Amino acid sequence: MGAADKAQNKADELKGKGKQAVGRATGDEELQAEGEADEIKGNLKQAGEKVKDVFR
């Protein structure tokens, strides 16, 4: 389960980076902000997984 969670979190991060890039390219500030939020969410989840790994 841990590896699947890590993969999903990384996918969320990459999806966010993609949205940011598209938002910047098209001038869509809302899409760019949404991408930033997705990236942050993925990063926070990855950090949570790392903390769990420390206590295993």
Secondary structure as UniProt FT lines:
FT   HELIX           2..26
FT   HELIX           29..54
//
